[in-house]
């Protein structure tokens, strides 16, 4: 079965909204009041592992939509575990 473009876009929106909820669940307010979570915490969380087939892709999509921010282009498990993922808007 082939997915239509509209369905794919809707799935990305849904995954980004799920990601925002998980960042709120796992994160803490930073000095600026924005909720922040380490990439390694997201990656290692069992619930996130079950929710997201491609966590890194969902993070990139959320960053592109200016919902979150983090340093760099691509986050890799292990190497970037201490990188902050910051929630910009809910």
Phi and psi in degrees as a GROMACS rama.xvg file:
@    title "Ramachandran Plot"
@    xaxis  label "Phi"
@    yaxis  label "Psi"
@TYPE xy
-100.169  133.043  UNK-2
-81.6192  142.418  UNK-3
-81.208  158.51  UNK-4
-60.0426  -41.4811  UNK-5
-60.249  -40.6519  UNK-6
-66.0725  -42.3723  UNK-7
-62.0624  -44.5705  UNK-8
-60.7516  -43.3667  UNK-9
-63.5481  -40.0363  UNK-10
-64.1978  -38.6237  UNK-11
-63.8618  -45.3393  UNK-12
-58.3809  -43.7283  UNK-13
-64.546  -44.5945  UNK-14
-63.4394  -40.1311  UNK-15
-63.5968  -41.1207  UNK-16
-66.0155  -37.3616  UNK-17
-64.3609  -41.2044  UNK-18
-60.8003  -43.113  UNK-19
-59.1136  -43.2631  UNK-20
-62.5457  -39.7511  UNK-21
-69.631  -37.2625  UNK-22
-63.6911  -40.7245  UNK-23
-63.6063  -40.3573  UNK-24
-66.9361  -41.9113  UNK-25
-95.3798  -19.9838  UNK-26
-88.6231  174.689  UNK-27
-133.147  150.183  UNK-28
-63.7973  133.612  UNK-29
-86.236  -174.533  UNK-30
-58.3103  -30.0551  UNK-31
-88.6004  2.09612  UNK-32
88.1718  -8.35984  UNK-33
-82.04  141.74  UNK-34
-72.3412  130.592  UNK-35
-131.221  140.602  UNK-36
-140.302  145.098  UNK-37
-73.0447  142.664  UNK-38
-56.3339  -40.5558  UNK-39
-61.477  -34.2674  UNK-40
-67.0095  -45.083  UNK-41
-60.5608  -47.223  UNK-42
-64.5694  -37.4965  UNK-43
-84.162  -12.8114  UNK-44
-70.1264  129.172  UNK-45
-62.0143  -42.0456  UNK-46
-62.83  -43.3922  UNK-47
-63.5819  -40.486  UNK-48
-60.3609  -36.3203  UNK-49
-79.2888  -29.19  UNK-50
-78.8874  -41.2125  UNK-51
-111.616  119.05  UNK-52
-67.0778  -38.0459  UNK-53
-134.17  82.0607  UNK-54
-56.3653  -44.3648  UNK-55
-61.8197  -39.9232  UNK-56
-65.7336  -39.749  UNK-57
-66.1331  -40.2561  UNK-58
-61.551  -44.1296  UNK-59
-62.2839  -42.048  UNK-60
-63.6119  -42.4768  UNK-61
-65.9117  -36.7251  UNK-62
-67.3861  -42.1988  UNK-63
-60.7802  -34.6542  UNK-64
-85.7775  3.81511  UNK-65
61.0116  33.7491  UNK-66
-90.3061  -30.4895  UNK-67
-136.639  169.469  UNK-68
-144.022  156.239  UNK-69
-161.701  159.29  UNK-70
-73.8642  136.017  UNK-71
92.4655  177.02  UNK-72
-95.9932  -43.0841  UNK-73
-130.292  130.371  UNK-74
-101.099  130.394  UNK-75
-117.947  135.824  UNK-76
-60.2319  137.25  UNK-77
93.2246  -65.4102  UNK-78
-64.7895  -41.3431  UNK-79
-112.372  23.3397  UNK-80
-58.3343  -29.7823  UNK-81
-94.8333  8.30757  UNK-82
-76.4966  132.06  UNK-83
-77.5811  131.884  UNK-84
-105.14  118.739  UNK-85
-110.566  127.251  UNK-86
-78.0997  120.361  UNK-87
-91.5433  -41.6789  UNK-88
-146.728  151.489  UNK-89
